[in-house]
């Protein structure tokens, strides 16, 4: 099912690639201004641009589809907030309805095909984020043949390479990363991750409308699966440079620096992120602030500024108590584990033991419980002594 959902994700940008009304120069310029505004979280400006699209072509689904992108990013910057969900689904239903009407008049209307596919893709992505697995799987079932059809309809369109590239990559990677899904993929064509990456790189550099979304996916692939952090960082820095107000790209710059061990650069990035969160910048939510504070603690620990690290992690713990409505988050678990490690480094064994015991009462995150057990037996400071 996860493979189907990744194919769903591809369709959100595949839908941006068709000709028809989009070949009009005025229309193209308006689309590009709107897309740029969306990615920089300038929603009011984007609303004006897409309202212009709808006024220019009131019976074409493109303007309505692009307008739904605004709602999508309102959701993305604060996934825990569900106030825009129903509005988003209504926007997508409107797009699908318009496309169906177009297809009734012309079964080969390519614009209708693409924008309907994009609407289904966006619906599936949100269902996936909301753990609505059945609805997400159903969207994936509809989306997969659309990716394949898109390539057949217009094989020389660079925007479509986003869909085919993502499919080729994940069709090979997912069965290896998640063996339990293999039985679900028996009747799905095999992939080619090398070809997939080549397609994504080409789309990122040459696609008309999907280059930004392709770059975003490529960055995530390098970061999460290929673990090629320098390449992920190059893309993240480029995206952040183009869209400095987008906290998603901003965070990935800092995350890459952390995994590359560049603690000085990482600290600068996450201090900037925390500062923006404290001033209430759009998208820089309390959850984003918590992540920044957690990483600032890691930076301080690696610089042996132990008191500063403790201060950051106590702030992270306090924010987690405010934000976590169910089980403790990974940030809360790891912050408390790291506090114990710091106390051991400071020779405060009783306080360290208290922290490790606290971690053992929390839901396990990665190997947090086994680490706590290990440090209860042997102080962290002894295990790290040269």
NORRAJO-V347489 format. One line per field, one symbol per residue. ss: DSSP state (A for helix, B for strand, O for the rest). phi: phi as a letter, one per 20 degrees, with the letter a starting at -180 (. if undefined). psi: psi as a letter, one per 30 degrees, with the letter a starting at -180 (. if undefined). Layout:
ss->???
phi->???
psi->???
//
This chain:
ss->OAAAAAAAAAAAAAOOOOOAAAAOAAAAAAAAAAAAAAAOOOAAAAAAAAAAAAAAOOOOOAAAAAAAAAAAAAAAOOOOOOOOAAAAAAAAAAAAAAAAAAAAAOOOOAAAAAAAAAAAAAAAAAAAAOOOAAAAAAAAAAAAAAAAAAAAAOOOOOOAAAAAAAAAAAAAAAAAAOAAAAAAAOOOOOOOAAAAAAAAAAAAAAOOOOAAAAAAAAAAAAAAOOOOAAAAAAAAAAAAAAOOOOAAAAAAAAAAAAAOOOAAAAAAAAAAAAAAAAOOOOOOOAAAAAAAAAAAAAAAAAOOOAAAAAAAAAAAAAAAAAAOOOOOOAAAAAAAAAAAAAAAAOOOAAAAAAAAAAAAOOOOOOOAAAAAAAAAAOOAAAAOOO
phi->.ffffffggfffegfedeemfffffffgffgffffgfffemeffffgfffffgfffcfddfgffffffgffgfffffbffedfegfffffgfffffffffffffebfdffgfffffffffffffffgffemefffffffffffgfffffgfffbfdeffffffffffgfffefggffcgfegffdfddgfdbfffgffffffffecffddffffgfffgffffedfldfffffgffffffffcfeefffgffgfffgffemeffffffffffffffffemfgnefffffggffgffffffffemefffffffffffffffffefedfgfgffffffffgfffgffemdfffffgffffffeeffcldfffffgffffcggfffdfg
psi->eeeeeeeeeefffefgflbbfffkeeeeeeeeeeeeeefggieeeeeeefeeeeeeifgkfeeeeeefeeeefeeefiffjgffeeeeeeeeeeeeeeeeeefeejfgjeeeeefeeeeeeeeeeeeefggieeeeeeeeeeeefeeeeeeeeifgjfeffeeeeeeeeffeeeeeeifffeffgegkklajeeeeeeeeeeeeffkefgeeeeeeeeeeeeeeefhieeeeeeeeeeeeeeiffjfeeeeeeeeeeeffgieeeeeeefeeeeeeeffgkkfileeeeeeeeeeeeeeeefggieeeeeeefeeeeeeefeejfblkleeeeeeeeeeeeeeefggieeeeeeeeeeefflkkjcheeeeeeefeekkeeeffk.
//
